[in-house]
């Protein structure tokens, strides 16, 4: 069974950091991986993406300079390091397999909740 499993979410104070993980099971994570998020009452938005080789990365403007995406193809895992978090980053974060960072998301994970609050 092909699965993506996110982890690492939680409650953090403004200015804090979290590292999200996206682990693949049942297949080799040799694809582009995108991180998306959906806040209550808002549409899902793309946050970041990393190419299959890891040589190219993309970020939405609101997280540039604060979030860093990386991947470990040996561990079959993609990470999203999130620093300087603000309440506006509160959302459910999902990872998804993509044919490329310009292609549509395919397989989704179940999501992990990130809450930034004092």
PyMOL commands that set and color helices and strands:
alter all, ss='L'
color gray80, all
select helices_A, chain A and resi 61-63+87-89
alter helices_A, ss='H'
color red, helices_A
select strands_A, chain A and resi 3-7+10-12+18-25+32-38+45-50+57-59+67-72+77-82+91-98+105-108+112-116
alter strands_A, ss='S'
color yellow, strands_A
deselect
rebuild
show_as cartoon
